[in-house]
Amino acid sequence: MRIIRLPGIHHDANAVVFSGSTSNLLVDAGTTWYQMLQVERISGHLNRGEDSNKSLDNILLTCRRYPFAGGAKHISQENGDIPIYIHSDAISVLETGDFYSTWANRYDSDMPSTECQPISQGDSFDLGDGEIVAISLPGHCSDGMGYFETKRGVLVAGPTIPRADSPARWDMPGGSLPELITSLKTIQDLSPRSIVPARGPAIKGEMRISDVLTQHLQFLEECQENNGEVPRSWPRPARTAYFLTSEPPWPLLEKEKLGDKQ
């Protein structure tokens, strides 16, 4: 099993390739802006050494948002119209190319009409030498999903954890602060050994993961006690941001910068 994080370019979320002995899949696709480059990146990683004819078999999406789902249709077509899976709440949204709730309009882009199949809590994909299990993680939006590689303990968290130092927003279409808090507790109970967030490097190690999850939870619970309001000291999010950023930065920021260099 090879697990390859394809760092997001510009507004693209991280994409992750799981390459198993019998099957390969992609979690999240990025925007349409770099979809052709994304196809080349995926193919380059899959077709190395003796593996000269490998391709993707499935695409799994963590949510409906444009930075995660925009490029899925093109990548599917370039791999023989492979199936795209997403939570059932988002299927009609993607099939109609809704540019509002996907937030494609925030990026001055169209959302491709994308045919998808439903996925739900506990669904699994056997890759031969590993298994990917779907985990329901609503909160940022109702269709939020995570994907957990059980043997190695790797969780792709999508927008539930935008980055170690950036908590998720819940004030977007389909968002819910109580559900977001519950989803972070679900991740705690899962005890992953590595978390791939939406942006930036993977979060690794028991202590590091515990620190990150605790800080996110404490912040969100304080917001809940404050009637769902973000502290006044935090700046208004950028038009395209599906995450929050603090001023001054969270203490975790310096650790995250160090992680980028490693």
N, C-alpha and C positions, 0 to 999 in steps of 0.2 A: 504494500500500500504506500503510495506517495500522496502527500497532502501539500498542495501548492497554493500559496496566497498570491493573488495577482493584485498588487497595490492599486487602489483607485487613482485614476488620473483626473485632475481638476475636480469636478462634481461627482464623478463616479464613486460608488461604494466599492469596498474591497470585494473581489470575486475569489472563490475558492474552488479549486479542482481537486476532486478525490479520485485518484487513479488506482483502481483495484486490479486484482489478477484476472477478473472476468468481466468487469464493467467499469465505466467511468461516468462521473456526473459532475455538474457545475452547480454551485450554490451562488446565486445572484449574478447579474449580467452587466450592470452599469447602465449608463445612458445610451442613447443612440449616437452620441457625438463621436465615440471611439469604438463603435461596434465592429468595424472591419479590423481595426488593430487588435481588438479583443479576440477575434477569431484566430488571428495569427499567433497571438500570445498563447492561447490554449493549445493550438496545434503544435507549436514549437515545444511545449512541455510534454505533450502526450507522445509525440513521435521522436523519441530520443533513442540512440543506440540501436538495439535489435527491434524495438517497437516502431515499425515504419507505417503501419496502417491503422493506428488507433484513433478513435473518435469518441465524441461524447454519446452517451445513451439517454441521459435525462438532464433536465434543468430544474432546479428547485429554487423557488423565490421566497425570501423572508418577508416580503411585504409588497404592496402595490406601488410604492413611491418610485418616481421616475429614476432616481439615481441607482436603484436596485433592479428595476424591471424593464427599463426602457429598451435595452439592447437584446432582450430575450428572444423576440421574434426572429431577428436577423441571425442570431447565433443558432437558433433551432433550425432555420432553413439551410444554413451552411453546413449543418451536420445531418442532413437528410430528413428534415421536419420531425425531429425528435420531440417527445412530449415535454410540456412545461407544466410544472405543478405549483399551485398556490392555494392558500386557504379559500374555502368556498365563498367567503364574504367578498373576495376581490375578483371573482371570475367575471361577473357581468361588467365590472369596472374596466378590466383589461380588454375584454372582448369588444366593448364599445369604444375603446380608446378615450376614455374620460380624462380630459386634461386637467380637470379641477381637483378631484380627490387624489389623483396621482401626483399632483403638483407639477406636472409638466409645464403648465402655463407659467409657473414661477421661473422657469428656465428659458422662457420664450421659445418653447419647443412643442411639437405635437407628440402625442402618445400613440404609438402604433397600435392598431387593433390586433390584439394578441389572443389567440385561442389557448385556453389553459384547461388543465384537469384538476379536480379538487384533491387536497391533501389535508389530513387531520392528525391530531395527537395520536402518537403510537404507530403511525404508518412507517414502514421500513423499506430500505433498499439494500439488497445483498450485493456486495462488490467482490465476493470471492474470498478475500482475505480481510474483510472488514464489513461493517454494517452501519448504515446511516439511519438514524431514527428521528422522526419529526416530533418537535416539541412545541406546543402552543404557547406563545408569548405575546398576548395582546397587551395593549396599553398605549404604545405609540400610535397604533391603529388597531382596529378589531381583528385584522387578518394577520397580525404579527406571528411569525414562526421562527423557530430556531432549529438547527440540524446538528445532531450529536453523533459523532463517530465513537461508538461504545468501547471498542477495544483500546483505543489510544486516549480516550477522554477529551477529544477536541470538539468544542462547541462553536458553531458559527452563529453569532447572536443577532446579526442584522441590526436594525435601528434601536433595539432594546438597550444596547450598549453602543452608542455611536463612537465612543473612544474612551480610554481610561479616564481622561480628565474632562469629558464633556457628557453631561447627562442628557437623556432623551427628552424631547418635547412631547406633551400630551394634548396641546391646544390646537391640533391639526384635525382635519376631518377624520372621524372615527376614533379619536384619541380618548383615553380615560386614565386619569392619575391613579385611582385605586387599583385598576387592572395592571398598570405599569409596576406598581409596588409589588403586587402579587407575583408578577412575572420574574422580577429580580429575586424574590424569595424562592421561586421555582428553580432558578439557576443555582442559587446557594445549595439547595437540597440535592441538585444534580452532582455537585462536587466535581466540576470539570478540571482537568489538569492543564488545559489551554483554552483560551477564549479568543476567537477572531472577531474583533469589533467591526463596525461599519467603516471606520476610518483608522488609519495608523497601524502600528505593529501589533502582533498577537500579544495577549496578556498571559504570562506564563508563571507557574510556580504557585504552590498552595498559599503562601503568605501574601504574595502580590495580588492574586485573585481575591483573596479574602479582604484585603485593604480596599481594593477597587469597589467591590460589591457593597461593602459596608459604607463607604463614602457616598456612593450613589443612593443607597437606601436611606441613609440619614438625611440627605438633602431632600429627597422626594417626600419623606414623611414630615419634614419640617414645612414643606410647601403645602401638604395636605392639611396640617394644623393651621396654616395661614390662609384657609379657605381657597386653596388651590392657586395661590399667588406666588410668583417668583420673587425673591428678595429685591427690593428697589435698587440695591447696589449692582445688580446684574444688568448688563446692557440688553436692549431689545435685540432679538435674533435677526440676523440678516434675512433678506427676503427669501433666499433659497435654503436657509438652514433648517434642518430637521433635528437640531440639537441646540443645547444652551451652552454659553460660555460665560465664565465668571470674570469679574474684575475686582480685585486682583485675581490671578489664576489660582486654581486649586493647588494644594501642595503636591498633588500627584503629577503636575505638569513637568517638573524638572526630571522626575523619574522617567516620564514618557519620552522626553527629549533624549535622554541617555539611551533609552531602548531603541530609538530610531537609528542611533549610530552603531548599534551592536550587530 
